[in-house]
Amino acid sequence: MSKIAVLMTNMFEDVEYTKPAEQFANAGHELTVISHSAGEELTGKQQEATVTSDIGIDEVKAEDFDVLFIPGGVSPDELRADERFVSFTKKMMYQNKKTLVICHGPQLLLTAEVLHGRNITGFKSIQTDLKYAGANVFDEEVVVCGGTLVSSRNPDDIPAFIETSLSIMDS
């Protein structure tokens, strides 16, 4: 069982959180939704999902988690403007924690400056940004780098994202 840190705020892409979260929990993994503060009501971009944050970013340490999960939507762009989330992301990556990002999720990795030389994918509109950050970008439904970084492009890739993420977490 892995302890998963989920970085999210409002305007997350609903299904990019709900579908993986359901499967991860069903597989026995423990998810902790981290936002600006504990008890925050977070609403998805499509307004199909509402999630209550478990804890605030000031109350967590990277050492307490095995996995970082960043769903897409507008949320990652909002979070990367806050140095606390950038610093947490950087620590997770430097500690070689398993990292799962989908769609716009890699934006937080961009700001944390942890993508140079890594294989990744993301939503079409950020693929050039990923290249500028020194990443090797692939337009594929799921890309794995070093056995620790799993990325996918969009909601259509969710089944492959979930399957690969579970496989990585169980290894």
Secondary structure as GFF3:
##gff-version 3
##sequence-region A 1 171
A	DSSP	beta_strand	3	7	.	.	.	ID=ss1
A	DSSP	alpha_helix	14	26	.	.	.	ID=ss2
A	DSSP	beta_strand	30	35	.	.	.	ID=ss3
A	DSSP	beta_strand	41	43	.	.	.	ID=ss4
A	DSSP	beta_strand	50	52	.	.	.	ID=ss5
A	DSSP	beta_strand	55	56	.	.	.	ID=ss6
A	DSSP	three_ten_helix	57	59	.	.	.	ID=ss7
A	DSSP	three_ten_helix	62	64	.	.	.	ID=ss8
A	DSSP	beta_strand	67	70	.	.	.	ID=ss9
A	DSSP	alpha_helix	75	79	.	.	.	ID=ss10
A	DSSP	alpha_helix	83	94	.	.	.	ID=ss11
A	DSSP	beta_strand	98	102	.	.	.	ID=ss12
A	DSSP	alpha_helix	106	112	.	.	.	ID=ss13
A	DSSP	beta_strand	119	120	.	.	.	ID=ss14
A	DSSP	three_ten_helix	124	126	.	.	.	ID=ss15
A	DSSP	alpha_helix	127	132	.	.	.	ID=ss16
A	DSSP	beta_strand	136	137	.	.	.	ID=ss17
A	DSSP	beta_strand	143	145	.	.	.	ID=ss18
A	DSSP	beta_strand	149	152	.	.	.	ID=ss19
A	DSSP	three_ten_helix	155	157	.	.	.	ID=ss20
A	DSSP	alpha_helix	158	169	.	.	.	ID=ss21
###
